[in-house]
């Protein structure tokens, strides 16, 4: 019985680790994609203005995903 419980806890720990890493990677991907998309007018020197609201929303969303991934990884 104890051995079965330890196996379940080990499996749960593995699942939490994978999900936590997923959210951390999602955070990095989101920040990169939003940065490239929203800041591309600065790189290309085009006449289209930079949408700073999109940049801020992307940064906040990325921070949310990073915090969520960190919390899942540190959960007992």
Secondary structure as UniProt FT lines:
FT   HELIX           2..44
FT   HELIX           52..74
//
